[in-house]
Amino acid sequence: MSSFSIRPAEPGDVVDIYGMIIELAVFEKLEHLVVATEARLHEGLFGDHPVCEAIVGVEDGEVVAFALFFHNFSTFLTKKGLYLEDLYVKQAHRGKGYGRQMLVTLAQLAVERNCGRFEWSVLDWNEPAIQFYKGMGAELLPDWRICRVTGDALTRLAKS
């Protein structure tokens, strides 16, 4: 029987996390958008001014899952929130409850840190994930859409 545990990511986990980010991008059909590097990921997680955190799921010594998250802030609640940027479980390790355990761990962390919210986004075509999240009590917000400005559009906006 295999053993599964969850722990905060360590610098040595960057290679595994980066590999799963690439797997996630391929799954989401968004690999053409990936410009991430292991070095930049390391800087974001463990540099002089970290901007995010991660937990990893380990089965029998192998990192098989990760969740990358950061704090945001709600002006309506005047409290910080926990925002899950990405959660990924390697294909061969799905169906074992690891994703659920990762979400529960993050929910516990949000409660410990007195967060007013724990939230994330899901692609509208990813029906298995949507049903999974709903089954865990997540509410999908139908009136909200993500707005994003990147690349040249961001540069133009900054200069306007």
N, C-alpha and C positions, 0 to 999 in steps of 0.2 A: 504494500500500500504506500502510495506516495504521500509526502508531507508538503503542505503549502503554508507559507507565512508571508506576511506583509511587513515591510520596513521602509523607513525613509531611504530615498535614493542616496547613493554615495558616488564620489567622483569616478570610481571604477565601473559604475553602471552606465556611463554615458554611451559607450559603444553599443550596448544592448538596447538602450532606449532609442538611440538614433536608428538602429536597424528596424525597430518596431514602428518608428515614425514613418519610415519608408514603406513598410508593409501596409500601414494604415492608409497612406496616400494612394497606394496601388488599389487597395480595397475600395476606397472612395472615388476612384477614377480621377484623382487630382494630383498624380505624381508630377505632372508638368508644372505645378505651382511650387514644388519644393526647391528652395534655395538654401535650406538649412545645411549646416556643417556640424561635425562633432565638436569642433572648437567653439563655435558660437553657442551651441547647446550647453557645453561645459561652462562658458562664461555666464549664460543666463541663469544656470542653476547654482553655480559654485564660485563665480567671480567675486570681485571686490564689492559689487553692489548687485546681489542676486535679484532677479525680477520675478522668479517663479520657483516653485518647489515641485518635487515629484515623490511618489511612493512607487515601490516595485513589489510585484508578487513573485515569489520564488518557490519553485517546486523542485525538491531534491537538489538544491544548489544551483539550479538554472533560473535565470530571470525570464519569466514567461508572460509577464504583464506589467504595464506601467499606467500611471495616472499622473498627468502634469496639470498643475493648478496654480492659482494666484488669488490674491485678495482684490476685490473691487469695493465700491462704496455705494450705498443707497442713500440718496438725499431724502427720500420719503421715510425711510426707517432711521436715518442718521446712525447707521451701523455698517460695519464692514460686512462683506459677503465673501463666500468662497466660490470661485468660478473654476469649473473643471474645463480645461481647454481640450484635453484628449484623454481617453481611456481606451486601452487596447489590450486584448488578450490574444496571444498567438493562436492561430487556427487549430493546431493540434491539441490545445489545452482548453478549448471552449467546451461548454456543457458541464463543467465541473463545479460551477457556482463561484468561480474566481472573480468574475465581473461584479457580481452582487457583493462579495466580500470587500472588494475594493471600494465600491460605493458606500457601503456601511462604514468602512474605516474613514472615508472622507466626511461622511455625515457626522461621525463622532468627533472628528477634528473640528468641524464647523461649530458644533455645540460647545466643545472645550474652549474654543477661541471666541465665544460669544458672538458668532456671526448671525445676522438677521436672515440670511438666505444661503442656499446652496443651489447653484444653477449651472446649466450647460446647454449646448445646442445639439441638435440632431438633424441630419439630412432628411428631408421630407420623404425620400424614397426608401429609407432604411426602416421598413416596417417591422422587422424582427426587433431592432433596437427600440423603436417607439413602443412596442408592446411590452418589452422588457422594462423600460423606464416607467411606463404607466403602472405595471404590476408592482413596482416598488413604491408607488404613491406619488410619482412625479406628475405634475400638471403641465400639459403643453399649452403654451400661450398663443392662441390663434390670431390675435390682433397685432402681434409684434413681428417685425421683420428686421433682420440684421442689416445695418448700413455699414459700408466699408469703402474706404478711400486708400488706394495703394499706388505704388510706382509713380509714373508720370503724372497721374491725376493728383496724387498727394503733393508732389512738387509744385504743380500748377496752383493748387489751392493754397499752399503755404506762401507762394509769391503774390497771390492776388490781394 
